[in-house]
Amino acid sequence: MGDHGLGDAALNARARGRPSAQPETAKITDLSHEGRGVAHVDGKTVFIDDALPGELVEWRRIKRGRNFDEGQLLRVIEPSPDRVEPRCIHFGMCGGCVLQHLAVDQQLQFKQKQLMDSLTRIGKVTPRDILPPLQASTWNYRRRARLAARWVPKKHRTVVGFRERSTPYITDLRRCEVLQPPMDQLLVPLSELVTALSIRNRVPQIEVAVADNAVALVVRVLEPLTESDTELLRGFGREHSVQMFLQPGGYETVAPMDEAAPLEYRLPAFDLTLQFLPTDFVQVNGPLNLQMIDRAMTLLAPAANDRVLDLFCGLGNFSLPLARRAGQVIGVEGEAGLVERARANAARNGLTNVQFHTANLADESIAMAQFTAPWAGRFDKVLLDPPRAGAKEVLPVVAKSGADTVLYISCHPGSLARDAGILVHEHGYKLQAAGVMDMFPHTAHVESAALFTK
């Protein structure tokens, strides 16, 4: 685009590799996997936050790198027809939701494109069918969150919120449009609560868990509380009908301040109630989780005589619904605490055809030990729901299980694509179908499902 009449000082700054403060214009051609606008200026890629494909924008270069530059959006000259007004007053500063300015249906298309591009580019595979995207609540959907807290002397109060974009600072949230009620409107009261504590500069985070039957807050404390602090926290819990927990050390130290009812969420279609601890992993978007489980049951189609393996099973989110329909289900999880709660959930729901085992599924030697592991053997169907790193280490186990149907639930398209390539090119599976599930609306996070058959 040229230098648009920049003065000598700006040109010299460019020559020395420092960003120019002069505005420039550019046409946005794409969105990056992080949801940033992509432009090409003077043969170099530039990433510009909050810009959308097809837009002509005015921007300022804020960072120059060897392979790409980064820019700040100053003004949209020609807006995209897909641009919408962000609902959140903190949009542009908070790092939590970066796609609120993009229409929801276009967010789904963006995520589907990310998935298909990754499968093709990384895994060298293409699904026979593209599953229709799943979407449920797009606002006030988040039932689990970790809020940062920091005492700011200049403001004379504690800031509570999510991290700012690309900075170590915390966004001073007044409300959050994606947190479930009542937490969406409790951020200012939380800030006031921590500000009033004697150890306000020793409270770094607060974890949120909104269950179907209760709300829990886990307050991380790095110093002992005074009696006054304790009463303030208990008073907050009473006033807002919230269970208060303290975490003075690791997760094993988390304990309720008063008697607390077990947290639970329900899966009505399967007549199941699952209990969990406030720091346990549960799927963030409850309504979407119901749809995701329904899709899993449809794609796997467990029969009464099927033996099903559920790897990375957590506290039984998929295992227990599977056990309602399959002959036998074996769930395997690396975290012993989750396995303990999965077993308790099975017993509480009267299921006797499901077993849970603890195993480090990120250990490459797991494949060699498959014939001696208590959960090994032949299976008809396998479900995988790994963390972001994927399931590469256990794919030999999947292949040797003899399963003719494998359903892979993924929270990262790159690791799914890598593993899909292994299943197809090394283990003889076919990628029958794949599609996205919008677990985190308004973010660039891509959750998806892929079905493999032999």
C-alpha positions in Angstrom: 0.0 0.0 0.0 3.0 2.3 0.2 3.8 4.7 3.0 1.0 7.2 2.3 3.1 10.3 2.5 4.8 9.4 5.8 7.5 11.9 7.0 11.2 11.1 7.4 10.8 10.3 11.1 8.2 7.6 10.4 10.2 6.2 7.5 13.4 6.1 9.7 11.4 4.3 12.4 10.3 1.7 9.9 13.9 1.3 8.8 14.9 0.6 12.3 12.2 -2.0 12.7 10.0 0.0 15.0 6.3 0.3 14.4 5.0 3.5 12.7 2.3 5.5 14.5 1.0 6.8 11.2 -2.5 5.5 10.1 -2.7 3.2 7.1 -5.5 1.6 5.1 -5.8 -2.0 4.2 -8.3 -4.5 2.8 -9.1 -7.5 5.1 -9.0 -10.8 3.2 -9.5 -13.4 5.9 -9.7 -14.2 9.6 -6.9 -15.9 11.4 -7.5 -19.0 13.7 -7.4 -16.5 16.6 -10.2 -14.4 15.0 -8.1 -11.5 13.9 -8.5 -9.8 10.6 -5.8 -10.7 8.0 -4.4 -8.2 5.6 -1.5 -8.2 3.2 0.5 -4.9 3.1 3.6 -4.5 0.9 3.8 -8.3 0.6 3.7 -8.9 4.3 0.9 -10.4 6.4 -0.7 -8.1 9.1 -3.1 -9.2 11.8 -5.6 -6.6 12.9 -7.9 -7.2 15.9 -11.6 -6.6 15.4 -11.4 -6.4 11.6 -13.5 -8.6 9.4 -13.0 -10.1 5.9 -14.1 -7.8 3.1 -13.6 -4.6 5.1 -11.6 -1.6 4.2 -10.0 -0.4 7.4 -7.8 2.3 8.8 -5.2 0.9 11.1 -2.0 1.6 12.9 1.0 -0.7 13.1 1.8 -1.6 16.7 4.2 -4.5 16.3 6.6 -5.5 13.6 7.9 -9.0 13.4 10.1 -11.1 11.1 7.2 -13.0 9.5 4.2 -10.8 10.2 3.1 -7.5 11.7 0.3 -6.6 14.1 -2.0 -3.7 13.8 -4.6 -1.8 15.8 -7.9 -1.0 14.2 -8.6 2.7 14.1 -11.7 2.9 11.9 -13.8 0.8 9.6 -14.1 2.6 6.3 -16.2 0.0 4.5 -17.9 -2.4 6.9 -18.7 -6.1 6.3 -22.4 -6.9 6.0 -21.7 -9.5 8.7 -20.5 -6.9 11.2 -22.8 -6.5 14.2 -22.8 -4.3 17.3 -21.0 -6.1 20.2 -23.3 -6.6 23.1 -20.6 -6.4 25.8 -19.4 -3.0 27.0 -15.9 -4.5 27.5 -15.5 -5.8 24.0 -12.2 -4.8 22.5 -10.4 -4.9 25.9 -11.4 -8.2 27.5 -9.7 -11.2 26.1 -12.7 -13.5 26.7 -14.8 -12.9 23.5 -13.1 -11.8 20.3 -15.9 -12.4 17.8 -18.8 -10.5 19.2 -18.6 -8.1 16.3 -19.3 -11.0 13.9 -22.9 -12.3 13.2 -23.5 -15.6 15.0 -24.2 -17.6 11.9 -20.9 -16.3 10.4 -19.1 -17.4 13.6 -20.3 -20.9 12.9 -19.1 -20.7 9.3 -15.7 -19.4 10.5 -15.3 -22.3 12.9 -16.4 -24.9 10.3 -13.8 -23.5 7.9 -11.1 -23.7 10.6 -12.0 -27.4 11.2 -12.1 -28.3 7.5 -8.9 -26.4 6.7 -7.1 -28.2 9.5 -8.3 -31.6 8.5 -7.2 -31.0 4.9 -3.9 -29.3 5.7 -2.6 -31.2 8.7 -4.3 -34.6 8.5 -4.6 -34.8 4.7 -8.1 -36.1 5.2 -11.6 -35.0 4.1 -14.8 -36.2 5.7 -17.4 -37.9 3.5 -20.2 -35.8 5.2 -20.2 -32.5 7.0 -22.3 -32.6 10.1 -24.6 -29.6 10.6 -23.2 -27.3 13.3 -24.6 -27.6 16.8 -25.5 -24.4 18.6 -27.5 -23.7 21.8 -27.2 -20.7 24.1 -25.0 -17.9 22.7 -25.4 -15.6 25.8 -25.2 -16.3 29.5 -24.0 -19.9 28.7 -20.9 -20.2 30.7 -21.2 -22.2 33.9 -17.5 -22.6 34.7 -14.9 -19.8 34.7 -11.8 -18.7 36.4 -11.8 -15.0 37.3 -8.5 -13.2 38.0 -8.4 -10.7 40.9 -5.8 -8.0 41.6 -5.6 -5.2 44.1 -4.9 -2.0 42.3 -3.7 0.7 44.7 -4.2 3.6 42.2 -7.8 2.6 41.9 -8.2 1.9 45.6 -10.0 -1.4 44.9 -9.7 -4.9 43.6 -10.2 -5.5 39.9 -12.0 -8.8 39.0 -12.4 -10.2 35.5 -10.7 -12.0 32.7 -7.3 -11.1 31.2 -7.0 -8.2 28.8 -6.1 -9.0 25.2 -2.4 -9.6 24.8 -1.5 -8.0 28.2 -0.9 -9.2 31.7 -3.6 -6.8 33.0 -7.1 -7.7 34.2 -10.1 -6.3 32.6 -12.2 -4.3 35.1 -15.5 -6.1 34.4 -18.8 -4.5 35.4 -20.8 -7.4 34.0 -20.2 -10.4 31.7 -22.6 -11.3 28.9 -21.5 -14.9 28.7 -21.5 -15.9 32.4 -24.6 -17.7 33.6 -26.8 -15.9 36.0 -26.4 -14.8 38.7 -22.7 -14.5 38.1 -23.1 -12.2 35.1 -24.1 -9.5 37.5 -22.0 -10.3 40.5 -18.7 -9.0 39.3 -19.0 -5.6 40.9 -20.1 -7.1 44.3 -17.2 -9.5 44.1 -14.8 -6.6 43.5 -16.2 -4.8 46.5 -16.0 -8.0 48.6 -12.3 -8.6 47.9 -11.5 -4.9 48.3 -13.0 -5.1 51.8 -10.8 -8.0 52.9 -7.7 -7.4 55.0 -5.8 -9.7 52.5 -7.2 -8.1 49.4 -3.7 -8.1 47.8 -3.4 -11.9 48.5 -6.5 -13.1 46.6 -5.4 -13.8 43.0 -8.4 -15.7 41.6 -11.9 -16.8 42.1 -13.3 -19.9 40.3 -17.0 -20.0 39.4 -19.2 -23.1 39.1 -22.9 -22.7 38.3 -24.7 -26.0 38.8 -28.3 -26.8 38.1 -29.0 -26.7 41.8 -26.5 -24.2 43.3 -23.7 -21.7 42.6 -20.2 -22.1 44.1 -17.3 -19.7 44.3 -13.8 -20.9 45.1 -11.7 -18.1 46.5 -7.9 -18.6 46.3 -6.3 -17.2 49.4 -2.5 -16.9 49.9 -2.7 -15.8 53.5 -4.9 -16.8 56.4 -8.2 -14.9 56.8 -9.1 -12.8 59.8 -12.4 -13.4 61.6 -13.7 -10.2 59.9 -12.6 -11.6 56.5 -14.4 -14.9 57.2 -17.6 -13.1 58.1 -17.5 -10.9 55.0 -17.1 -14.0 52.8 -19.9 -15.8 54.5 -22.1 -12.7 54.4 -21.6 -12.5 50.6 -22.6 -16.1 50.3 -25.8 -15.6 52.3 -26.7 -12.4 50.5 -26.3 -13.8 47.0 -27.3 -17.5 47.7 -23.8 -18.7 46.7 -21.7 -21.5 48.3 -18.3 -20.1 49.4 -15.2 -22.3 49.2 -11.6 -21.4 50.2 -8.5 -22.7 48.4 -5.3 -22.0 50.5 -3.1 -24.3 48.5 -3.6 -26.8 45.7 -6.9 -28.2 44.6 -6.7 -30.8 47.3 -7.1 -27.9 49.9 -10.4 -26.7 48.5 -13.1 -26.8 51.2 -16.5 -25.2 51.8 -16.7 -22.5 54.4 -20.1 -23.9 55.5 -22.1 -27.0 54.8 -22.7 -27.1 51.0 -25.0 -29.2 48.9 -23.3 -31.3 46.2 -23.2 -29.5 42.9 -25.0 -31.4 40.1 -26.2 -31.2 36.5 -28.9 -33.2 34.9 -29.1 -35.1 31.6 -32.9 -35.5 31.4 -33.0 -37.5 28.2 -31.1 -40.3 30.0 -32.6 -39.9 33.5 -29.2 -39.0 34.9 -27.9 -36.6 37.5 -24.1 -36.1 37.8 -22.5 -34.6 40.8 -19.2 -32.7 40.7 -16.9 -30.5 42.7 -16.6 -26.8 42.0 -13.1 -27.2 40.5 -13.9 -30.3 38.4 -13.9 -30.1 34.7 -17.4 -30.0 33.3 -18.5 -28.9 29.8 -18.8 -25.1 30.0 -22.0 -24.7 28.0 -24.8 -26.9 29.6 -27.4 -26.7 26.9 -24.8 -27.4 24.2 -23.6 -30.3 26.2 -27.0 -31.9 26.0 -27.0 -31.6 22.2 -23.4 -32.9 22.1 -24.4 -36.0 24.0 -27.4 -36.6 21.8 -25.2 -36.3 18.7 -22.7 -38.8 20.3 -25.5 -41.3 20.9 -26.8 -40.9 17.3 -23.4 -41.3 15.7 -22.2 -44.2 17.9 -25.6 -45.9 18.0 -24.7 -48.1 20.9 -26.6 -51.4 20.9 -27.6 -53.6 23.9 -24.7 -56.1 23.2 -22.0 -53.5 22.4 -18.9 -53.1 24.5 -17.9 -49.4 24.5 -14.6 -47.7 25.5 -14.7 -44.1 26.7 -11.2 -42.6 26.9 -10.7 -39.3 28.8 -14.1 -40.0 30.4 -13.9 -37.4 33.2 -16.7 -37.8 35.7 -18.9 -39.8 33.3 -20.4 -37.2 31.0 -20.5 -39.6 28.0 -20.0 -42.9 29.8 -23.2 -42.8 31.8 -25.5 -42.0 28.9 -23.7 -44.7 26.9 -24.3 -47.2 29.7 -28.1 -46.6 29.5 -28.0 -48.1 26.0 -24.8 -50.3 25.6 -24.1 -53.7 27.1 -20.9 -52.6 28.9 -19.0 -49.4 29.1 -15.4 -48.9 30.3 -14.4 -45.4 31.1 -10.7 -44.4 31.5 -9.4 -41.1 32.9 -6.1 -39.8 34.1 -7.3 -37.9 37.1 -8.0 -40.2 40.0 -10.5 -37.8 41.6 -12.7 -37.6 38.5 -12.6 -41.4 38.3 -13.8 -41.6 41.9 -16.7 -39.2 41.2 -17.5 -41.1 38.0 -17.9 -44.3 40.0 -20.1 -42.5 42.6 -22.2 -41.1 39.8 -22.7 -44.5 38.3 -23.8 -46.0 41.6 -26.0 -43.0 42.4 -27.8 -43.5 39.1 -28.2 -47.3 39.5 -25.8 -48.3 36.7 -24.0 -51.6 37.1 -22.7 -52.1 33.5 -20.1 -49.4 33.6 -16.6 -49.5 35.1 -14.0 -46.7 35.5 -10.2 -46.9 35.6 -7.4 -44.5 36.2 -4.6 -44.4 33.6 -2.2 -41.8 32.2 -3.5 -41.6 28.7 -0.7 -39.2 27.7 1.9 -41.9 28.3 3.2 -43.3 25.1 3.8 -46.7 26.7 0.1 -47.1 27.3 -0.2 -48.7 23.9 2.4 -51.4 24.8 0.5 -52.1 28.1 -2.9 -52.4 26.5 -3.1 -56.2 26.9 -2.3 -56.1 30.6 -4.4 -53.0 31.5 -7.6 -53.8 33.4 -9.6 -51.9 30.9 -8.0 -53.5 27.8 -9.5 -56.0 25.4 -11.8 -55.8 22.4 -14.5 -53.2 22.0 -17.2 -52.6 19.4 -17.1 -48.8 19.7 -14.8 -46.1 21.1 -15.4 -42.5 22.2 -12.5 -40.1 22.7 -12.8 -36.7 24.4 -9.2 -35.6 25.0 -7.8 -32.3 26.1 -6.2 -29.8 23.6 -3.1 -31.9 23.2 -5.2 -34.6 21.6 -5.1 -38.4 21.8 -2.1 -39.4 19.7 -0.6 -41.7 22.4 -3.7 -43.9 22.7 -4.5 -44.3 19.1 -2.7 -47.6 18.9 -5.0 -48.8 21.7 -8.0 -47.7 19.7 -6.8 -49.5 16.6 -6.0 -52.7 18.4 -9.4 -52.7 20.2 -11.0 -53.9 17.0 -13.7 -51.2 17.2 -15.3 -50.5 13.9 -16.7 -47.1 15.0 -14.8 -44.3 16.7 -16.2 -40.9 17.7 -13.6 -38.2 18.5 -14.8 -35.2 20.5 -12.2 -32.4 20.1 -11.5 -29.0 21.6 -8.7 -28.2 19.2 -8.9 -28.7 15.4 -5.1 -29.0 15.0 -4.7 -32.0 17.3 -7.9 -33.6 15.9 -6.6 -33.2 12.3 -3.2 -34.8 13.3 -5.0 -37.7 15.0 -7.5 -38.1 12.1 -4.6 -38.4 9.7 -3.1 -41.2 11.9 -6.4 -43.1 12.2 -6.9 -42.9 8.5 -3.5 -43.3 7.0 -1.9 -45.6 9.6 -4.8 -47.6 11.1 -7.2 -48.0 8.2 -10.2 -46.0 9.4 -12.3 -43.8 7.2 -13.4 -40.3 8.2 -17.2 -40.6 7.7 -18.3 -37.2 9.1 -17.1 -34.1 11.0 -18.6 -30.9 12.2 -18.4 -28.1 14.8 -20.2 -27.7 18.0 -20.4 -24.1 19.3 -19.4 -24.7 22.9 -17.9 -21.2 23.3 -19.9 -18.7 21.2 -18.3 -15.3 20.4 -14.8 -16.8 20.9 -12.4 -18.4 18.3 -12.5 -21.7 20.2 -13.5 -24.6 18.0 -15.2 -27.7 19.5 -15.9 -30.4 17.0 -16.9 -34.1 16.5 -15.5 -36.6 14.0 -16.8 -40.0 13.2 -14.5 -42.8 12.0 -15.5 -46.2 10.7 -13.9 -49.4 9.4 
